[in-house]
């Protein structure tokens, strides 16, 4: 959904996502994704390992996708959850970086998977109850 705003000297097209349409659970998920994304970018800067940068950009890019692909959010929830679970398994197999930061990041990621699962189920219920075919 977009809107066009006009002023005397310019026309501006902006994306509109009403904040009231997002639940506290949505904001929690967005916050957790941002935290793990920032941790991965930080780890890239300190450890110079490219997979950290790719993971960080992937997480932060998911935030942008959330606002763009509203019709496909269930797919996005599932994709981010699987990507995040892959991150947890990857860390268990190849722990790189400070242990305290790895443990913090994995705690954030496990919470993120739980929140995404909750959103996936809630979104499925919402679509089922609004289906006119019954």
Secondary structure, DSSP 8 states (H G I E B T S, - for coil): -EEEEE-SS-EEEEE---GGGS-HHHHHHHHHHHHHHHHHHHHHHHH--HHHHHHHHHHHHHHHHHHH-GGGHHHHHHHHHHHHHHHHHHHHHS--S-HHHHHHHHHHHHHHHHHHHHHHHHHHHHHHHT-TT-
